Amino acid sequence: MQQLVIITGLSGSGKTIVLRALEDMEYYCVDNLPVSMLSEFADHINEDVNFYPKVCVGVDIRSQQKALSQFPEMVETLKKQLHVRVIYLSAAEKVLMNRYSETRRRHPLSTAQHKHSLTEAIRLETQLMAAVKEVADLIIDTSQLKAQQLKQQIWQIMNQSNQKVTVIIKSFAFKRGVPFDADFVFDARCLPNPYWEKELRPFTGQDKAIIDFFSRQELVAEYLTDLCAFSKKWINKFEVNDRSYITVAIGCTGGRHRSVYLAESLHRYLVDKNINNMLLHRELEGDD
């Protein structure tokens, strides 16, 4: 069955970057396709399956408001013809404002026609895109992602196998904010912190010194057992309901020791259980 990936979300959240990444992966990409033309476009690509095996379209706030409200219904119809995935990109309001300030570009709802301030435009867009976000298979928070990191994440996601559900495991630092694309958030700050061991501080949860430290902690072993059992149980429940992606976020204070160790351990556990998953360390990737 032909693949149709719909990239959507808030203006300034990185849709153009994602479209370019998919184009590099040999997807036939069309940006700013009006929602009202989705069905007609699907009929067109169905006429030549060999020429359009993988297609990606960008949909955003520039579509008519009435069409956006009908987006969920259109997606359900398209799924009868194509293998459809909807990826919704978002970012924190402050981040979006900074991006517009840096690029000096106008927000689509902050033009002479609409006459909204940037803050008003972002908030209005968030409201208008709510129906679109509701049917997303995957929501990606790009607030703390560089362009290359976003591209890498998209490459990983699109290269996953065709299993029903893919688990995205993400470690993070609470001091830098909770990822708002998470379905489940686990707090590891109750566990012993190797940061306070001077000789362990420079390492991360991927290093043998930290792994050895945690392997001696009964509380960590108990936490990990519960984390794995919870994840396996509820992943199965989501799979029954045809979810394509589940994001599990594990946080600690600095996002380098406890959360990384637990995320790595959960990743290995799910691999052993033949559950498709990908691993992202938000704060470690930020070191690049």
Helices and strands as residue ranges (DSSP letters): E 3-9, H 15-24, E 28-30, G 35-37, H 38-46, E 54-58, H 65-69, H 71-78, E 83-90, H 93-103, H 118-128, H 130-134, E 138-141, H 147-158, E 166-173, G 174-176, E 184-187, G 194-196, H 208-215, H 218-240, E 245-252, H 258-272, E 277-281, H 282-285
